[in-house]
Amino acid sequence: MNKDVLTFGVEEEFFVVDRAGHLAPAGDAVVDAADDDEEQGELQQELTLSQAESATGICTTHDEAERQLTTMRAELAQAAARRGCRLLPSGSAPLAETALPAITPNPRYERMSEHFGATARTSHTCGCHVHIAVPDRETGIRVINHVRPFLPALLTVTANSAICDGYDTGYASWRYQQWNRWPSAGSPPLFTSLDHYESIVDAWLRAGAILDRAMVYWDVRLSEKQPTVEFRLGDVAATAGEAVLLGVLIRGLVGTILATEEAPSPLSNEVLRAQIWRASREGISGRCPHFRTGDLAPASDVLDDVVTFAAGALEETGDLDLVRDGCDRLTAEGSGADRQRARFEKRRRAEDVVDLLAVRPAPCSKA
């Protein structure tokens, strides 16, 4: 493999639920109790006490990423099981709740809750974030500008939130709709420069629409902590393998973009927002706007064209076969959202969706 290959990392957010499938305020205890091996990634607390997060280290290969994600899922699930809970990879909470989730007792999270009110308490969702290394922030802006037309197709890969509050939402990614309540969320505009990006962030800070730079929630943003571009639009994947599929596909896209001298598409943000809405509505089993024309086509065909576009970069990193096989599997079996909906329709019980998705604990974790 080329020594200059782009490195990447994947972050996953999960719900912690009780045995019946309802949100449980045990996320901080689960994270604290899980085995946290720095070589296998990092475990973190999230905004609400009913969530937990994992983050891989810097990865070069898909095998490395999948090993870390699988290990951390299993360790978190084992720590949850010791507390009578389960770890749930779902973009939205499947069961209807009688109370709003508790905020994690952290000064930043408490300030966010007070400042943003119901937005902070009702936008509790779980996403999959992919970091791709870039040499500098100017290059990051170039990547963001060029990748915008591909965002609808990328959303379909891990769409995994069809069932929420006990009913079928009619969306493949209902999480995407919930998350966009935040004033800084949604598709990024076409930036004219790094200064343009920074001017928007500064204006948000002055308006109080964000409390700090970590609250820049665009679907793709410059990371404030890492020298990366961070893709934030995906639902948490139903499986670790699907999270890896999203990660390496994004890396292939970024590698392809960095190798081109073409100007970015002039796609307006108004149109892009509508296109992503369509993708969140129908997912991989429906239709999706094509990244070249904007016309609707079967989402699986659009995804195949994305893979073809990035094939050279994917082959160079040894990911092409994995991505093609993964996309074929999504077409045949459906995304997490399709599997949620199929299970729900059998008995109209959201508890069955929880049973379908809940992560099995690690068999050999410490007690």
NURODREN-739178 format. One line per field, with one value per atom (N, C-alpha, C): x, y, z. Coordinates in steps of 0.05 Angstrom, whole numbers. Layout:
N
X = X / ...
Y = Y / ...
Z = Z / ...
This chain:
367
X = 17 / 0 / 18 / 9 / 23 / 27 / 52 / 58 / 43 / 35 / 21 / -10 / -19 / -48 / -61 / -85 / -100 / -108 / -103 / -112 / -141 / -154 / -182 / -189 / -211 / -221 / -252 / -264 / -294 / -303 / -323 / -335 / -364 / -373 / -400 / -414 / -438 / -455 / -476 / -482 / -501 / -521 / -545 / -563 / -557 / -560 / -560 / -589 / -600 / -628 / -630 / -653 / -658 / -666 / -672 / -678 / -704 / -722 / -746 / -742 / -719 / -713 / -717 / -724 / -727 / -700 / -697 / -672 / -666 / -641 / -632 / -610 / -612 / -592 / -566 / -554 / -530 / -506 / -508 / -486 / -459 / -459 / -433 / -421 / -439 / -429 / -419 / -433 / -424 / -397 / -393 / -367 / -345 / -351 / -330 / -323 / -342 / -338 / -326 / -329 / -319 / -289 / -278 / -249 / -241 / -224 / -216 / -187 / -183 / -156 / -149 / -129 / -123 / -115 / -104 / -96 / -120 / -143 / -168 / -188 / -179 / -196 / -202 / -222 / -228 / -258 / -266 / -295 / -300 / -324 / -329 / -359 / -364 / -391 / -403 / -430 / -444 / -463 / -478 / -495 / -515 / -528 / -548 / -537 / -548 / -540 / -548 / -565 / -574 / -557 / -533 / -516 / -488 / -473 / -445 / -432 / -406 / -393 / -366 / -359 / -333 / -319 / -293 / -277 / -253 / -249 / -224 / -200 / -177 / -153 / -149 / -126 / -119 / -116 / -131 / -131 / -120 / -107 / -97 / -112 / -121 / -134 / -163 / -179 / -207 / -207 / -188 / -187 / -182 / -164 / -157 / -182 / -196 / -220 / -242 / -246 / -268 / -261 / -236 / -228 / -233 / -225 / -229 / -259 / -274 / -303 / -317 / -311 / -323 / -316 / -291 / -282 / -296 / -297 / -309 / -339 / -353 / -381 / -386 / -370 / -374 / -367 / -346 / -339 / -360 / -371 / -392 / -417 / -423 / -446 / -443 / -419 / -414 / -417 / -406 / -409 / -438 / -453 / -482 / -497 / -490 / -503 / -499 / -476 / -471 / -488 / -501 / -519 / -548 / -553 / -580 / -589 / -571 / -577 / -567 / -573 / -564 / -553 / -535 / -524 / -539 / -549 / -567 / -556 / -547 / -539 / -563 / -576 / -599 / -598 / -603 / -601 / -620 / -644 / -665 / -674 / -685 / -695 / -720 / -721 / -744 / -770 / -767 / -791 / -799 / -825 / -836 / -828 / -819 / -810 / -830 / -832 / -851 / -837 / -810 / -795 / -772 / -763 / -740 / -715 / -695 / -670 / -655 / -641 / -626 / -600 / -591 / -566 / -543 / -521 / -497 / -486 / -480 / -471 / -442 / -441 / -416 / -421 / -404 / -410 / -417 / -403 / -410 / -437 / -443 / -469 / -492 / -487 / -508 / -513 / -492 / -495 / -510 / -503 / -518 / -547 / -554 / -581 / -597 / -584 / -597 / -601 / -581 / -581 / -601 / -601 / -617 / -643 / -648 / -675 / -682 / -707 / -718 / -702 / -687 / -671 / -651 / -638 / -618 / -630 / -654 / -666 / -683 / -691 / -708 / -693 / -668 / -652 / -632 / -639 / -621 / -621 / -600 / -596 / -568 / -564 / -538 / -528 / -504 / -493 / -467 / -458 / -432 / -416 / -393 / -376 / -350 / -342 / -318 / -298 / -274 / -252 / -233 / -226 / -206 / -184 / -159 / -137 / -132 / -127 / -120 / -96 / -80 / -55 / -58 / -81 / -85 / -115 / -123 / -151 / -160 / -142 / -150 / -157 / -141 / -148 / -174 / -179 / -205 / -228 / -226 / -247 / -252 / -230 / -232 / -247 / -241 / -255 / -285 / -291 / -320 / -335 / -323 / -337 / -342 / -322 / -325 / -343 / -344 / -359 / -389 / -397 / -425 / -446 / -442 / -462 / -465 / -444 / -445 / -459 / -465 / -476 / -502 / -521 / -546 / -540 / -523 / -517 / -503 / -485 / -471 / -491 / -511 / -531 / -545 / -549 / -564 / -548 / -522 / -506 / -512 / -514 / -519 / -546 / -564 / -591 / -603 / -610 / -616 / -634 / -655 / -672 / -701 / -711 / -739 / -760 / -754 / -773 / -765 / -783 / -777 / -803 / -800 / -824 / -846 / -839 / -858 / -873 / -866 / -880 / -860 / -871 / -855 / -856 / -834 / -833 / -838 / -834 / -836 / -809 / -789 / -762 / -743 / -722 / -700 / -682 / -677 / -661 / -677 / -693 / -708 / -689 / -667 / -647 / -638 / -634 / -625 / -644 / -670 / -690 / -689 / -687 / -685 / -661 / -638 / -613 / -613 / -627 / -627 / -643 / -652 / -664 / -642 / -617 / -596 / -591 / -586 / -584 / -559 / -539 / -514 / -513 / -534 / -534 / -543 / -539 / -548 / -525 / -532 / -512 / -495 / -469 / -451 / -455 / -452 / -453 / -428 / -429 / -406 / -388 / -365 / -348 / -330 / -327 / -308 / -279 / -276 / -249 / -251 / -228 / -227 / -238 / -232 / -242 / -272 / -285 / -314 / -324 / -312 / -320 / -318 / -295 / -290 / -309 / -317 / -335 / -363 / -372 / -397 / -396 / -375 / -371 / -371 / -356 / -354 / -382 / -397 / -424 / -442 / -440 / -456 / -449 / -423 / -414 / -425 / -424 / -433 / -464 / -478 / -507 / -516 / -497 / -505 / -518 / -515 / -526 / -509 / -484 / -467 / -452 / -445 / -431 / -401 / -392 / -364 / -360 / -336 / -331 / -337 / -337 / -344 / -374 / -390 / -418 / -423 / -403 / -407 / -416 / -441 / -453 / -459 / -447 / -451 / -447 / -459 / -456 / -427 / -412 / -383 / -370 / -351 / -338 / -308 / -294 / -266 / -266 / -251 / -249 / -233 / -242 / -227 / -205 / -207 / -187 / -166 / -174 / -156 / -151 / -129 / -124 / -140 / -166 / -183 / -207 / -220 / -247 / -266 / -287 / -304 / -332 / -339 / -366 / -385 / -406 / -424 / -452 / -458 / -486 / -498 / -481 / -491 / -504 / -525 / -535 / -513 / -514 / -498 / -506 / -487 / -493 / -503 / -520 / -531 / -509 / -488 / -465 / -439 / -418 / -392 / -382 / -389 / -381 / -392 / -417 / -429 / -416 / -408 / -393 / -367 / -353 / -328 / -332 / -353 / -360 / -363 / -378 / -381 / -354 / -337 / -311 / -293 / -290 / -271 / -282 / -309 / -320 / -315 / -318 / -312 / -283 / -266 / -237 / -231 / -244 / -240 / -249 / -271 / -281 / -262 / -252 / -234 / -208 / -197 / -173 / -177 / -200 / -206 / -208 / -221 / -224 / -197 / -179 / -153 / -136 / -143 / -127 / -138 / -160 / -172 / -167 / -167 / -164 / -190 / -211 / -237 / -248 / -264 / -278 / -301 / -308 / -331 / -357 / -377 / -404 / -415 / -429 / -441 / -468 / -473 / -498 / -504 / -528 / -536 / -543 / -542 / -548 / -578 / -595 / -623 / -630 / -617 / -622 / -609 / -585 / -572 / -589 / -600 / -616 / -640 / -652 / -675 / -666 / -643 / -633 / -627 / -615 / -609 / -635 / -655 / -681 / -692 / -690 / -700 / -686 / -660 / -644 / -651 / -656 / -664 / -691 / -708 / -735 / -736 / -721 / -724 / -701 / -677 / -654 / -646 / -632 / -620 / -640 / -664 / -684 / -702 / -698 / -714 / -699 / -706 / -692 / -676 / -655 / -637 / -628 / -625 / -614 / -585 / -581 / -554 / -535 / -510 / -490 / -482 / -486 / -479 / -502 / -526 / -549 / -569 / -571 / -592 / -618 / -619 / -644 / -646 / -671 / -676 / -669 / -656 / -649 / -650 / -652 / -650 / -625 / -629 / -606 / -583 / -590 / -568 / -552 / -565 / -550 / -532 / -543 / -527 / -503 / -507 / -484 / -464 / -472 / -454 / -437 / -450 / -436 / -416 / -422 / -403 / -379 / -383 / -361 / -344 / -357 / -342 / -325 / -337 / -322 / -297 / -299 / -277 / -260 / -265 / -253 / -223 / -210 / -181 / -169 / -180 / -170 / -176 / -200 / -207 / -189 / -182 / -164 / -136 / -127 / -101 / -98 / -120 / -120 / -129 / -135 / -143 / -172 / -188 / -216 / -237 / -229 / -249 / -267 / -256 / -272 / -291 / -280 / -297 / -320 / -315 / -337 / -357 / -348 / -367 / -384 / -371 / -386 / -406 / -397 / -415 / -439 / -435 / -457 / -476 / -465 / -482 / -499 / -488 / -503 / -525 / -519 / -540 / -563 / -556 / -577 / -594 / -581 / -596 / -611 / -599 / -611 / -624 / -618 / -628 / -609 / -613 / -597 / -609 / -597 / -608 / -637 / -644 / -671 / -691 / -683 / -700 / -704 / -683 / -685 / -701 / -698 / -716 / -745 / -751 / -779 / -790 / -774 / -784 / -790 / -773 / -778 / -803 / -806 / -828 / -855 / -855 / -880 / -891 / -875 / -885 / -905 / -899 / -917 / -924 / -913 / -918 / -908 / -886 / -874 / -846 / -842 / -815 / -795 / -805 / -787 / -772 / -785 / -773 / -749 / -751 / -729 / -705 / -710 / -689 / -675 / -691 / -680 / -663 / -671 / -656 / -629 / -628 / -604 / -584 / -594 / -577 / -551 / -529 / -503 / -498 / -488 / -481 / -456 / -457 / -433 / -409 / -386 / -361 / -361 / -355 / -356 / -335 / -313 / -290 / -283 / -300 / -294 / -292 / -279 / -276 / -303 / -308 / -332 / -328
Y = -24 / 0 / 25 / 45 / 71 / 82 / 89 / 100 / 126 / 140 / 165 / 162 / 137 / 132 / 149 / 158 / 174 / 157 / 167 / 154 / 163 / 146 / 153 / 142 / 151 / 142 / 143 / 127 / 125 / 128 / 145 / 148 / 137 / 123 / 113 / 121 / 129 / 136 / 114 / 107 / 85 / 94 / 82 / 85 / 63 / 69 / 49 / 46 / 21 / 16 / -6 / -6 / -28 / -53 / -74 / -99 / -98 / -80 / -77 / -59 / -45 / -29 / 1 / 9 / 38 / 50 / 76 / 90 / 87 / 81 / 78 / 99 / 112 / 133 / 121 / 104 / 89 / 92 / 110 / 112 / 119 / 137 / 144 / 120 / 106 / 82 / 60 / 57 / 37 / 44 / 69 / 78 / 74 / 82 / 79 / 50 / 32 / 4 / -12 / -3 / -19 / -19 / -41 / -42 / -22 / -3 / 19 / 15 / 0 / -6 / 15 / 32 / 54 / 44 / 20 / 9 / 1 / -2 / -10 / 13 / 37 / 60 / 72 / 91 / 106 / 106 / 103 / 104 / 131 / 142 / 169 / 171 / 190 / 197 / 216 / 217 / 234 / 253 / 268 / 290 / 280 / 257 / 247 / 223 / 217 / 194 / 167 / 169 / 144 / 138 / 150 / 146 / 139 / 127 / 121 / 124 / 130 / 134 / 119 / 110 / 98 / 113 / 113 / 125 / 109 / 101 / 86 / 104 / 91 / 106 / 112 / 122 / 128 / 102 / 98 / 73 / 76 / 56 / 55 / 35 / 13 / -8 / -13 / -25 / -30 / -52 / -71 / -92 / -79 / -60 / -47 / -33 / -18 / -4 / -23 / -45 / -63 / -78 / -84 / -98 / -79 / -54 / -36 / -31 / -26 / -21 / -45 / -69 / -93 / -97 / -93 / -97 / -77 / -52 / -32 / -36 / -44 / -50 / -73 / -93 / -116 / -109 / -93 / -86 / -68 / -49 / -32 / -49 / -67 / -84 / -101 / -111 / -127 / -110 / -85 / -68 / -61 / -57 / -52 / -76 / -100 / -124 / -127 / -120 / -123 / -104 / -85 / -66 / -70 / -93 / -99 / -83 / -75 / -58 / -71 / -58 / -66 / -42 / -48 / -28 / -29 / -6 / -6 / 13 / 1 / 18 / 25 / 46 / 56 / 86 / 98 / 127 / 142 / 131 / 143 / 122 / 131 / 112 / 98 / 72 / 58 / 60 / 59 / 58 / 86 / 90 / 115 / 117 / 141 / 145 / 163 / 159 / 176 / 200 / 201 / 224 / 230 / 255 / 263 / 252 / 246 / 234 / 254 / 244 / 261 / 269 / 294 / 304 / 294 / 286 / 278 / 301 / 296 / 317 / 326 / 342 / 353 / 383 / 401 / 429 / 438 / 428 / 436 / 426 / 401 / 390 / 404 / 410 / 424 / 452 / 465 / 492 / 490 / 470 / 466 / 461 / 445 / 439 / 464 / 480 / 505 / 524 / 527 / 547 / 539 / 514 / 505 / 492 / 489 / 480 / 453 / 451 / 426 / 414 / 431 / 420 / 400 / 407 / 389 / 363 / 364 / 340 / 323 / 335 / 320 / 312 / 321 / 314 / 292 / 275 / 253 / 232 / 232 / 214 / 202 / 181 / 168 / 167 / 179 / 181 / 165 / 164 / 153 / 174 / 181 / 203 / 192 / 200 / 191 / 213 / 210 / 229 / 220 / 239 / 233 / 254 / 245 / 263 / 280 / 306 / 325 / 340 / 350 / 363 / 390 / 404 / 431 / 438 / 460 / 468 / 478 / 490 / 498 / 474 / 453 / 428 / 417 / 420 / 411 / 425 / 451 / 466 / 456 / 450 / 439 / 413 / 396 / 370 / 374 / 392 / 397 / 406 / 425 / 436 / 414 / 397 / 377 / 353 / 347 / 323 / 328 / 353 / 360 / 344 / 341 / 327 / 297 / 286 / 258 / 252 / 273 / 269 / 253 / 258 / 242 / 212 / 204 / 175 / 164 / 180 / 171 / 166 / 183 / 180 / 153 / 143 / 118 / 93 / 96 / 72 / 62 / 81 / 72 / 81 / 89 / 97 / 75 / 82 / 62 / 73 / 87 / 99 / 102 / 80 / 80 / 80 / 66 / 63 / 81 / 98 / 117 / 122 / 124 / 130 / 109 / 85 / 63 / 61 / 77 / 75 / 78 / 71 / 73 / 102 / 115 / 144 / 149 / 128 / 132 / 142 / 144 / 153 / 130 / 130 / 111 / 122 / 149 / 162 / 184 / 177 / 197 / 213 / 200 / 214 / 239 / 238 / 262 / 285 / 279 / 300 / 311 / 293 / 302 / 319 / 310 / 324 / 352 / 357 / 383 / 404 / 398 / 418 / 438 / 428 / 445 / 467 / 492 / 514 / 512 / 497 / 495 / 468 / 453 / 427 / 430 / 409 / 409 / 409 / 412 / 411 / 436 / 433 / 456 / 472 / 499 / 515 / 511 / 521 / 521 / 544 / 538 / 559 / 571 / 597 / 611 / 610 / 604 / 604 / 594 / 590 / 584 / 607 / 631 / 655 / 655 / 647 / 645 / 626 / 603 / 583 / 595 / 608 / 619 / 642 / 657 / 680 / 670 / 647 / 636 / 626 / 612 / 602 / 625 / 646 / 669 / 682 / 685 / 696 / 679 / 653 / 635 / 640 / 642 / 646 / 672 / 694 / 720 / 720 / 704 / 702 / 683 / 668 / 648 / 623 / 619 / 596 / 571 / 575 / 555 / 566 / 549 / 558 / 556 / 538 / 535 / 523 / 521 / 512 / 482 / 467 / 439 / 435 / 456 / 454 / 462 / 464 / 466 / 438 / 436 / 409 / 405 / 419 / 413 / 383 / 373 / 345 / 339 / 358 / 355 / 381 / 378 / 401 / 397 / 418 / 416 / 409 / 388 / 381 / 401 / 407 / 427 / 413 / 387 / 373 / 357 / 349 / 332 / 346 / 339 / 350 / 335 / 336 / 319 / 335 / 324 / 332 / 310 / 320 / 301 / 300 / 276 / 271 / 263 / 278 / 274 / 266 / 261 / 258 / 230 / 210 / 183 / 175 / 158 / 145 / 126 / 120 / 98 / 73 / 58 / 35 / 12 / -5 / -28 / -48 / -49 / -67 / -52 / -63 / -51 / -52 / -73 / -76 / -54 / -46 / -25 / 3 / 6 / 30 / 32 / 9 / 9 / 14 / 3 / 8 / 38 / 52 / 80 / 94 / 86 / 99 / 97 / 73 / 70 / 81 / 81 / 93 / 123 / 136 / 165 / 170 / 153 / 156 / 155 / 136 / 134 / 159 / 170 / 195 / 218 / 220 / 242 / 239 / 214 / 210 / 217 / 210 / 217 / 247 / 261 / 290 / 304 / 294 / 307 / 303 / 283 / 278 / 293 / 308 / 322 / 352 / 364 / 393 / 406 / 391 / 402 / 421 / 440 / 458 / 443 / 451 / 437 / 444 / 427 / 432 / 458 / 474 / 498 / 493 / 469 / 461 / 479 / 491 / 509 / 494 / 507 / 494 / 487 / 504 / 499 / 473 / 468 / 444 / 420 / 424 / 402 / 393 / 411 / 404 / 387 / 395 / 379 / 351 / 350 / 324 / 305 / 316 / 299 / 291 / 309 / 302 / 277 / 277 / 254 / 229 / 231 / 207 / 197 / 216 / 208 / 195 / 203 / 192 / 164 / 158 / 132 / 113 / 123 / 105 / 88 / 67 / 51 / 36 / 31 / 15 / 33 / 60 / 78 / 92 / 117 / 132 / 155 / 163 / 183 / 201 / 227 / 245 / 237 / 236 / 228 / 252 / 245 / 266 / 282 / 271 / 286 / 303 / 292 / 306 / 317 / 306 / 314 / 300 / 284 / 269 / 245 / 237 / 214 / 188 / 170 / 143 / 124 / 98 / 79 / 84 / 86 / 93 / 73 / 48 / 28 / 33 / 43 / 50 / 74 / 94 / 118 / 110 / 93 / 84 / 69 / 53 / 39 / 59 / 81 / 101 / 116 / 120 / 132 / 114 / 88 / 69 / 70 / 71 / 73 / 98 / 120 / 146 / 144 / 130 / 129 / 103 / 88 / 61 / 61 / 80 / 81 / 84 / 103 / 107 / 84 / 72 / 48 / 25 / 21 / -1 / 3 / 28 / 34 / 28 / 31 / 26 / -3 / -19 / -46 / -49 / -29 / -28 / -34 / -36 / -37 / -62 / -85 / -110 / -108 / -98 / -96 / -77 / -55 / -35 / -47 / -59 / -71 / -93 / -110 / -131 / -119 / -98 / -86 / -72 / -59 / -46 / -67 / -89 / -111 / -122 / -124 / -135 / -115 / -89 / -70 / -71 / -74 / -77 / -102 / -124 / -149 / -150 / -141 / -144 / -119 / -96 / -71 / -60 / -34 / -21 / -28 / -17 / -21 / -12 / 10 / 20 / -1 / -13 / -33 / -57 / -65 / -88 / -81 / -56 / -47 / -49 / -39 / -38 / -66 / -83 / -111 / -125 / -121 / -134 / -122 / -95 / -82 / -90 / -94 / -100 / -128 / -145 / -172 / -171 / -155 / -155 / -126 / -106 / -78 / -72 / -84 / -80 / -69 / -45 / -33 / -49 / -64 / -80 / -101 / -110 / -129 / -117 / -91 / -77 / -75 / -70 / -70 / -97 / -118 / -145 / -151 / -140 / -144 / -131 / -106 / -90 / -92 / -99 / -98 / -114 / -102 / -114 / -136 / -158 / -180 / -173 / -179 / -172 / -189 / -178 / -193 / -217 / -241 / -265 / -267 / -253 / -257 / -232 / -213 / -188 / -192 / -175 / -177 / -171 / -185 / -181 / -158
Z = 0 / 0 / 0 / -14 / -15 / 13 / 19 / 46 / 51 / 29 / 32 / 33 / 38 / 38 / 60 / 54 / 73 / 97 / 120 / 144 / 151 / 167 / 174 / 201 / 212 / 237 / 237 / 254 / 255 / 283 / 288 / 314 / 312 / 333 / 334 / 360 / 358 / 381 / 384 / 409 / 415 / 436 / 436 / 458 / 478 / 504 / 525 / 534 / 531 / 537 / 558 / 572 / 591 / 576 / 591 / 578 / 561 / 568 / 553 / 528 / 526 / 503 / 507 / 531 / 537 / 545 / 539 / 546 / 575 / 582 / 609 / 616 / 638 / 646 / 656 / 640 / 650 / 632 / 612 / 593 / 605 / 625 / 638 / 653 / 667 / 681 / 663 / 640 / 620 / 609 / 602 / 591 / 611 / 636 / 657 / 663 / 660 / 667 / 645 / 620 / 597 / 596 / 585 / 581 / 560 / 566 / 548 / 541 / 520 / 510 / 489 / 495 / 477 / 449 / 448 / 422 / 406 / 419 / 405 / 402 / 408 / 406 / 433 / 433 / 458 / 462 / 487 / 495 / 508 / 503 / 512 / 521 / 539 / 546 / 525 / 525 / 505 / 519 / 503 / 513 / 534 / 529 / 548 / 562 / 585 / 601 / 589 / 568 / 555 / 530 / 528 / 505 / 513 / 494 / 497 / 470 / 469 / 443 / 443 / 419 / 414 / 391 / 392 / 370 / 365 / 340 / 333 / 336 / 336 / 333 / 303 / 296 / 268 / 253 / 232 / 218 / 190 / 180 / 153 / 135 / 147 / 132 / 143 / 125 / 134 / 156 / 155 / 175 / 203 / 204 / 229 / 240 / 223 / 232 / 242 / 227 / 235 / 261 / 265 / 289 / 313 / 311 / 333 / 338 / 318 / 321 / 333 / 324 / 334 / 363 / 370 / 398 / 416 / 408 / 426 / 429 / 408 / 410 / 430 / 428 / 446 / 475 / 479 / 506 / 519 / 504 / 514 / 520 / 502 / 506 / 532 / 536 / 560 / 585 / 585 / 608 / 613 / 591 / 594 / 606 / 596 / 606 / 636 / 646 / 675 / 691 / 678 / 691 / 683 / 672 / 663 / 639 / 623 / 599 / 574 / 552 / 525 / 510 / 491 / 474 / 447 / 439 / 415 / 393 / 371 / 348 / 330 / 337 / 322 / 321 / 298 / 295 / 312 / 316 / 333 / 353 / 375 / 396 / 386 / 384 / 373 / 390 / 416 / 433 / 442 / 446 / 457 / 486 / 494 / 522 / 537 / 562 / 578 / 590 / 589 / 599 / 581 / 582 / 566 / 578 / 562 / 572 / 590 / 610 / 628 / 614 / 620 / 609 / 626 / 613 / 626 / 643 / 669 / 687 / 680 / 659 / 649 / 645 / 653 / 651 / 623 / 603 / 575 / 567 / 573 / 565 / 580 / 605 / 621 / 610 / 602 / 590 / 563 / 547 / 522 / 527 / 547 / 553 / 561 / 578 / 587 / 564 / 547 / 526 / 504 / 496 / 473 / 480 / 506 / 515 / 503 / 493 / 483 / 460 / 445 / 423 / 433 / 456 / 467 / 477 / 487 / 500 / 480 / 458 / 439 / 414 / 411 / 388 / 395 / 414 / 422 / 400 / 385 / 362 / 364 / 348 / 347 / 319 / 315 / 288 / 285 / 260 / 253 / 240 / 251 / 241 / 230 / 207 / 194 / 190 / 200 / 198 / 176 / 158 / 138 / 141 / 142 / 146 / 121 / 126 / 105 / 114 / 95 / 102 / 116 / 109 / 120 / 117 / 130 / 130 / 103 / 88 / 60 / 43 / 46 / 31 / 41 / 67 / 78 / 65 / 61 / 48 / 19 / 6 / -21 / -21 / -2 / 0 / 5 / 24 / 30 / 5 / -9 / -33 / -54 / -58 / -79 / -72 / -46 / -38 / -35 / -35 / -29 / -46 / -73 / -88 / -81 / -67 / -60 / -34 / -19 / 8 / 8 / -10 / -10 / -12 / -30 / -33 / -8 / 4 / 28 / 51 / 53 / 75 / 73 / 49 / 46 / 57 / 59 / 66 / 94 / 113 / 141 / 151 / 134 / 143 / 161 / 186 / 206 / 228 / 219 / 240 / 229 / 218 / 207 / 229 / 251 / 273 / 296 / 304 / 326 / 342 / 368 / 385 / 382 / 374 / 372 / 346 / 326 / 301 / 277 / 254 / 229 / 219 / 219 / 212 / 182 / 165 / 137 / 125 / 142 / 133 / 137 / 120 / 125 / 146 / 145 / 166 / 179 / 198 / 213 / 231 / 239 / 255 / 241 / 214 / 200 / 204 / 204 / 208 / 236 / 256 / 284 / 289 / 278 / 283 / 272 / 251 / 238 / 253 / 277 / 294 / 305 / 306 / 315 / 295 / 304 / 284 / 267 / 275 / 260 / 244 / 243 / 229 / 200 / 185 / 157 / 137 / 112 / 91 / 91 / 85 / 85 / 59 / 60 / 36 / 19 / -5 / -23 / -14 / -2 / 10 / -12 / -10 / -29 / -19 / 7 / 18 / 47 / 60 / 88 / 104 / 95 / 109 / 109 / 87 / 86 / 107 / 109 / 129 / 157 / 162 / 189 / 195 / 175 / 179 / 188 / 177 / 185 / 214 / 220 / 248 / 267 / 261 / 278 / 282 / 260 / 262 / 280 / 278 / 295 / 324 / 330 / 358 / 368 / 352 / 361 / 365 / 349 / 351 / 374 / 384 / 404 / 393 / 366 / 354 / 359 / 367 / 377 / 401 / 420 / 444 / 442 / 424 / 419 / 391 / 382 / 355 / 351 / 373 / 371 / 363 / 365 / 358 / 329 / 312 / 283 / 274 / 267 / 262 / 232 / 214 / 186 / 180 / 159 / 151 / 146 / 137 / 133 / 144 / 161 / 174 / 177 / 183 / 191 / 221 / 228 / 256 / 271 / 295 / 312 / 328 / 332 / 348 / 332 / 308 / 292 / 265 / 251 / 224 / 203 / 206 / 189 / 179 / 158 / 150 / 163 / 176 / 190 / 177 / 169 / 156 / 179 / 182 / 205 / 198 / 172 / 164 / 169 / 174 / 175 / 201 / 200 / 224 / 234 / 260 / 270 / 254 / 245 / 228 / 245 / 232 / 246 / 253 / 237 / 242 / 239 / 252 / 250 / 221 / 207 / 179 / 161 / 166 / 151 / 157 / 182 / 189 / 175 / 173 / 158 / 128 / 118 / 89 / 85 / 102 / 99 / 101 / 120 / 124 / 101 / 90 / 68 / 42 / 38 / 14 / 15 / 38 / 41 / 36 / 46 / 41 / 11 / -3 / -31 / -46 / -38 / -50 / -45 / -20 / -14 / -30 / -32 / -47 / -77 / -88 / -116 / -119 / -101 / -102 / -101 / -83 / -81 / -106 / -122 / -146 / -171 / -167 / -190 / -189 / -212 / -213 / -221 / -223 / -232 / -211 / -220 / -202 / -189 / -164 / -152 / -165 / -162 / -172 / -160 / -176 / -165 / -151 / -143 / -131 / -107 / -108 / -87 / -62 / -39 / -14 / -12 / -24 / -23 / -38 / -61 / -76 / -61 / -51 / -37 / -12 / 3 / 26 / 17 / -5 / -15 / -24 / -37 / -46 / -22 / -1 / 22 / 36 / 36 / 47 / 33 / 6 / -9 / -1 / 1 / 9 / 37 / 55 / 83 / 83 / 64 / 63 / 53 / 32 / 18 / 23 / 28 / 34 / 10 / 15 / -6 / -22 / -12 / -26 / -43 / -42 / -58 / -79 / -84 / -105 / -92 / -105 / -94 / -117 / -112 / -133 / -140 / -167 / -176 / -173 / -165 / -159 / -184 / -208 / -232 / -242 / -242 / -256 / -236 / -213 / -194 / -199 / -221 / -227 / -209 / -203 / -186 / -201 / -187 / -198 / -175 / -180 / -158 / -141 / -115 / -97 / -100 / -104 / -108 / -133 / -154 / -178 / -174 / -159 / -153 / -137 / -117 / -101 / -117 / -136 / -154 / -170 / -179 / -194 / -176 / -150 / -132 / -129 / -127 / -125 / -150 / -173 / -198 / -199 / -190 / -190 / -173 / -150 / -131 / -134 / -155 / -158 / -157 / -170 / -171 / -143 / -128 / -101 / -83 / -86 / -70 / -76 / -101 / -108 / -97 / -97 / -86 / -56 / -41 / -13 / -6 / -26 / -21 / -12 / -18 / -8 / -29 / -54 / -75 / -73 / -69 / -67 / -43 / -20 / 4 / -1 / -14 / -19 / -39 / -60 / -79 / -66 / -50 / -37 / -17 / -2 / 17 / 4 / -18 / -32 / -44 / -54 / -64 / -41 / -17 / 5 / 13 / 13 / 20 / 0 / -25 / -45 / -41 / -34 / -31 / -5 / 17 / 44 / 55 / 42 / 53 / 74 / 80 / 101 / 128 / 149 / 175 / 177 / 163 / 163 / 151 / 129 / 116 / 134 / 148 / 166 / 191 / 201 / 222 / 214 / 191 / 181 / 177 / 165 / 161 / 187 / 207 / 233 / 246 / 245 / 258 / 245 / 219 / 205 / 212 / 223 / 230 / 253 / 273 / 297 / 306 / 292 / 299 / 327 / 335 / 361 / 358 / 369 / 368 / 384 / 404 / 420 / 403 / 382 / 364 / 349 / 343 / 330 / 349 / 374 / 394 / 395 / 396 / 396 / 371 / 349 / 324 / 325 / 335 / 333 / 356 / 380 / 404 / 400 / 408 / 405 / 425 / 416 / 435 / 451 / 477 / 494 / 486 / 493 / 489 / 507 / 497 / 514 / 536 / 532 / 551 / 566 / 567 / 581 / 611 / 625 / 654 / 667 / 689 / 704 / 724
